Amino acid sequence: MTFRGAIETPVGVVAVESDGAAITRVTWPRGRAGADAGEPDALVHRAIAQLTAYFAGELQSFDLPVDLGRQTDATRAVLMALYETVGHGETVTYGELAARSGTDVPARGIGAIMGANPIPLIVPCHRVVASDGLGGYSGGRDGEGLLTKRWLLEHEGALPTALF
């Protein structure tokens, strides 16, 4: 069974899913589907409370069980290296994350894995940047991926607040 809940954040509505044992998905839902998030369980309530605290600047580390679902060994290694080694207010380049993961995934492949991350924010793919800039980001409202990534990094103090 899948349990769902949603929260309005400064970067749009964020939806959370649980299978009752772990958080399995975090998304920025598109259209009406996001407004009708579904029935939450205790774990979804806990995740929403932690996300609320994160966006309020009161939480720096999520304490939630996560299940990445079916992934290749390399994808799982990359996402877990991100989850376990890149903390609040830190960034890592795609190449650095490749090295930390102990895989032979090239930097471009790391970008694809970040784009397919089923649990953004909690598994913080917004903290992975290009060696020459922000890189990409698929989260946030439609068409606002990089604005969302910048907001999240500024919120965590990893980037100075934009003047414009």
RACORDA-V22843 format. One record per residue. RES is the residue in three letters. PHI is phi in degrees with one decimal (none if undefined). BURIAL is 1 if it has 9 or more other ideal C-beta (glycine too) atoms within 8 Angstrom, else 0. Layout:
RES:PHI:BURIAL / RES:PHI:BURIAL
//
This chain:
MET:none:0 / THR:-109.8:0 / PHE:-110.4:1 / ARG:-136.9:1 / GLY:-157.4:1 / ALA:-143.9:1 / ILE:-141.4:1 / GLU:-83.0:0 / THR:-127.3:1 / PRO:-62.3:0 / VAL:-112.5:1 / GLY:107.7:1 / VAL:-71.2:1 / VAL:-116.3:1 / ALA:-104.8:1 / VAL:-126.8:1 / GLU:-124.4:1 / SER:-134.9:1 / ASP:-100.3:1 / GLY:97.3:0 / ALA:-115.9:0 / ALA:-155.6:1 / ILE:-75.7:1 / THR:-112.0:1 / ARG:-161.2:1 / VAL:-132.2:1 / THR:-141.2:1 / TRP:-104.6:1 / PRO:-66.7:1 / ARG:-104.4:0 / GLY:72.7:0 / ARG:-64.5:0 / ALA:-56.9:0 / GLY:-71.8:1 / ALA:-73.8:0 / ASP:-103.5:0 / ALA:-66.7:1 / GLY:111.6:0 / GLU:-97.0:0 / PRO:-82.9:1 / ASP:-112.9:1 / ALA:-61.1:0 / LEU:-70.5:1 / VAL:-64.2:1 / HIS:-58.7:1 / ARG:-63.9:1 / ALA:-64.1:1 / ILE:-64.5:1 / ALA:-62.1:0 / GLN:-69.2:1 / LEU:-63.6:1 / THR:-58.8:1 / ALA:-65.3:1 / TYR:-59.3:1 / PHE:-68.0:1 / ALA:-82.8:0 / GLY:79.7:0 / GLU:-105.6:0 / LEU:-136.2:0 / GLN:-113.6:0 / SER:-141.4:0 / PHE:-77.4:1 / ASP:-122.2:0 / LEU:-137.7:1 / PRO:-71.9:0 / VAL:-124.1:1 / ASP:-130.5:1 / LEU:-76.6:1 / GLY:74.2:0 / ARG:-75.0:0 / GLN:-139.4:0 / THR:-68.8:0 / ASP:-59.6:0 / ALA:-66.1:1 / THR:-61.9:1 / ARG:-60.9:1 / ALA:-63.0:1 / VAL:-66.1:1 / LEU:-64.7:1 / MET:-71.3:1 / ALA:-61.9:1 / LEU:-62.7:1 / TYR:-59.4:1 / GLU:-91.3:0 / THR:-122.9:0 / VAL:-115.4:1 / GLY:-88.8:0 / HIS:-51.5:0 / GLY:80.2:0 / GLU:-107.6:0 / THR:-129.8:1 / VAL:-142.7:1 / THR:-80.2:1 / TYR:-55.8:1 / GLY:-65.3:1 / GLU:-64.1:0 / LEU:-66.8:1 / ALA:-57.6:1 / ALA:-65.6:0 / ARG:-62.1:1 / SER:-74.7:1 / GLY:72.3:0 / THR:-102.5:0 / ASP:-102.8:0 / VAL:-71.9:1 / PRO:-72.7:0 / ALA:-53.9:1 / ARG:-62.2:0 / GLY:-67.6:1 / ILE:-62.4:1 / GLY:-58.8:1 / ALA:-65.0:0 / ILE:-64.2:1 / MET:-62.2:1 / GLY:-65.4:1 / ALA:-102.5:0 / ASN:-56.6:1 / PRO:-77.5:1 / ILE:-132.9:1 / PRO:-61.0:1 / LEU:75.6:1 / ILE:-74.8:1 / VAL:-96.5:1 / PRO:-79.1:1 / CYS:-65.2:1 / HIS:-65.8:1 / ARG:-86.0:1 / VAL:-99.4:1 / VAL:-124.3:1 / ALA:-76.8:0 / SER:-69.3:0 / ASP:-121.9:0 / GLY:160.0:0 / LEU:-74.1:1 / GLY:80.7:1 / GLY:-112.8:1 / TYR:-162.6:1 / SER:-101.6:0 / GLY:-87.5:1 / GLY:91.8:1 / ARG:-63.6:0 / ASP:-49.7:0 / GLY:75.8:0 / GLU:-118.1:1 / GLY:-56.3:1 / LEU:-69.3:1 / LEU:-62.0:0 / THR:-65.4:1 / LYS:-60.3:1 / ARG:-60.1:1 / TRP:-59.1:1 / LEU:-62.2:1 / LEU:-68.8:1 / GLU:-66.5:1 / HIS:-57.7:1 / GLU:-85.0:1 / GLY:82.5:0 / ALA:-81.8:1 / LEU:-131.4:0 / PRO:-69.2:0 / THR:-63.7:0 / ALA:-64.2:0 / LEU:-81.2:0 / PHE:-126.4:0
//
